[in-house]
Amino acid sequence: MKLDLAFFLLLLAAVVLVPIWGLSNQTSVEPVPSEPAPVVKTAPLGFTGGKSYPASPLTFSTLKVDEPPLGLPLITNVQIIDFNRDGRNDILTCDASRNCITIHEQDASGNWAPRPLIEDVAAPAHATCVDIDRDGDLDVIVSILGNIFPDDKVVGRVELFEQTPDGMVRHVILDQVRRVADVQAGDFDGDGDTDLAVAVFGYSRGEVLWLENHGSLRFEDHLLLTAPGTIHVPVADFDGDGDLDITAIVSQDEEELWGFENDGKGNLTPRRLWFTINFDLGSAGLVAADLDQDGDMDLVLPVGDNLEDYDAYPQPYHGCYWFENQGGWTFKMQRIADLGGTYAAQVGDLDNDGDEDVVLVSMTNEWYEKKNAAVVWLENDGQQNFKTWQIASDPIHLVTVAVGDLNADGKLDIVAGALNFRRPYDRVGRVAAWVQGSREVAQ
Amino acid sequence: MIRWLNLLLIVVLVSELAWFGWTRLSHVAVEKGTSENVVRYPVDIPEITFQDPYYAEELKDLSEKASTSLDSMLELADVLLSGGFYQHAAKHYELVLAEFPTHMPARFKRAFCLDRSGLIAESTAQYEMVTQSQPIDDSEKQLINLATYSIGRNYLRLEDAEKAEQTFLSHKDFIPSQIQLAKLLTRSARPREAIAVLDPLIEEVPFSLELHFWKARCLEQLDDQLGMLEELRLVERGAYLLPSDFRKNIVENIQEKFGFSKRLKQAEKLLEQGNLAGAQKQLDDILNKASTEPLQETQQAIELRGELAMRQQDPRNLSLVALVMKQRDVNNANTIRFEAAAATFTRNLELARLKWEQLTRLESSEMAFRNLEQVYNATGQAELAEQTKLKRLIATGWRYFRENRPEDANKEFLLAIELDPKSEKAQLGHAEMATYVGDYVSAESAYRLALTVNPFCGPAARAISFLRLRDIAKQESQW
């Protein structure tokens, strides 16, 4: 009986103490249901620069030059040129979805209509218009990627389309090469005919070539550089010695600017003019222009191609760089704009104040914010100090831009092309044009 | 009586112990991320209309669960990362890390999100925390490697060559870091040091194009022209074997678990496995679910539907897919291939010829040449069939070469030469393969034949210069 009583007292004590012990422990380790969520130190979660800018003081209105987009257009290049020589500027576009070159022509009333000029070209990156056979009309040399998507296969070509009374006649002048991104024309060996500089972009492998014209549309290729990712090869007399030199921007992790100094006889000596170890810079093109109007050719480099990302965002180094030619193959670099995802640049005097301004377009700004800039212009104060003004935020994913006078009013207008292969599939465009005028574009 | 009271007290005690034990265990489980939590977490998803309906549903579902579960919170962060919403994803990883600061995958992905959002210093700080963690398995060890590599790459992005070099130098067992180190050494004019890094790697991975490319650059700096050319030939023969950019892989691994991407991957797998009915159902589901808005994923589903129709030898669906593609302004090689195949299956040989010819203008593929050759044969155009066969043999030769099979490639080029000894391309292909297998006499003879056919054949002229340089070097070494 005594044992039962002792056991009873022990159990009673346990029954009383266990909840006391349990609750005291619980309050120290258990989250209480009504407790607020953990507080996190939310620092800025993304780079905030390079997205939107004040509205342009120059007014622009949209000009309908193209059909409404179907699907997801892949426009790789636009240029303004009087191709049909009717005295009015046309727009030439390379289309990697339709795999064709289209000419957008305007009639005397200023109405625009597109028509296919060249068909069955696989992912054309650029069309170079030059009278290669010297018969008085413009022929077209097409830089053929072969595949718009990353591909290291030997799928590139350079095709020459000779303009004849019966239409454009195809000649393959370079094949067995990787993806070709650009061809530029010039007489490099001083023999009076037109040779070609070629950027074989490739992917993991690529090269820069020049094609020596031997007449009868036969060309011999000469290797200038082996490097993957050459985008553009602008041609000009960069050293002022009277012959044409070649420059090249190499992207794809390398991020190098090269010059090929010509001795006038087609002997081109490579010089690395600049490079950065920032593999992520995203060089996207190269434009030769005398930005400071001091009589020599400078280079303008748009940067912001981060297509290695499925969803690229503005980075602190995106924008536009000016390489000021200081003579003797020395170029001084200055950053003149910070537009996120900048993919293309063009130079021209937009405000007719006598100095050169710059137009930029963005491929990968932060597009979920709809006010962010797709097209901007950089106003030059005459001393090469540039202020960025926003022109448009629609369409997005722009990769190519041209400036020229579309409506013969003496003011420069803008044409841009959209490459829609990244999210968001929104504000989808093909070829968009803005003319300087009184009606403002929604910015 | 007292015994009954004792029994009652035992029951009460057991109940108390069970209750407290369960509540304690559930807390431990939550700490381990295996059970529901009662704390309500803030969820922040982008205020947009999502274009992928599967993705939108998954996101909605997860955002409901994530308010009370850290497992779901982690998954929600992943789904946001896969959709490219890095800033939102970073915020949710941060919530997970506030509870479990040692959660290495969450820490790594948060660092990645900051990295891709342009916050370089902030992402480096997070990657550093990853490298200081204790890995519990091989996948976490790999995360430490990737984090260290990303720190080095962030220093490159900041153009801090010194810190980048230190980072890669200390990361000896990770080949991508060693490639970055070799690049830095080459670009800072230290080619001998770079070669010392590259050579052991080349021994390990002899056909990596990146290693040979950087060695070529080093040899160029050392004025070793022949060495450089030999390395560049190996670049051409090599392949992209050592990835140096993991950004897409990180996203892809997550992307494949959600939205259209998940379904497309499943459809591709079913197609690969030959489960045509399963693939068809999956693709039809995707296309039914997709809105009329154009999406890249819808385009992929349409093209896969075309591949399926090819496998089913279904001309009606092939034509239909090609039509849909054209309505979406897509006139690519696949559109034309589907049209060509539909015409071939229905024995409309004239249309088939036109379409296969059109395809060969867009791509020099064996497949296109083979089909065109067959159509020419079927329509009695023997000469054109023979010309196309020549192109096919050359295309096959180059394919074998890209697969690092120069001997097999050479056989194809020799067959092509048999067909047309005056083919510059066949001679050039044969010459290249002979060079790669060390038969320099045959190589030179074939290069010269190519130059006889086309005196402006740049690759042949360059190759002969290379062989001359090689001869000179050989003679010098004998002297």
Interface residues (C-beta under 8 A of the other chain):
Chain A: M1 D4 L5 F7 F8 L11 L12 A14 V15 V18 P19 G22 N25 Q26 V29 E30 P31 P33 E35 A37 P38 V39 V40 K41 T42 A43 P44 L45 G46 F47 P69 L70 G71 L72 P73 S97 R98 N99 C100 D120 V121 A122 G146 D152 K153 V154 V155 R170 D175 Q176 S204 R205 L209 E212 H214 R218 F219 E220 D221 H222 L223 T226 D253 F275 T276 I277 N278 F279 D280 E308 D309 Y310 D311 A312 Y313 P314 Q315 P316 Y317 Y368 N420 F421 R422 R423 P424 Y425 D426 V428
Chain B: I2 R3 L5 N6 L9 I10 V12 L13 E16 L17 W19 F20 T23 R24 H27 V30 N37 V38 V39 R40 Y41 P42 P46 I48 Q51 G83 G84 F85 Y86 Q87 A90 K91 E94 L95 L97 A98 E99 C113 L114 R116 S117 G118 L119 I120 E122 R153 L156 R157 L158 E159 A161 A164 K183 L184 R187 L209 E210 F213 A216 L232 V235 E236 Y240 S244 D245 R247 K248 V251 Q255 E293 P294 L295 Q296 Q299 Q327 R328 D329 V330 N331 N332 A333 Q358 R361 L362 E363 S364 W398 R402 K425 L428 F456 C457 G458 P459 A461 R462
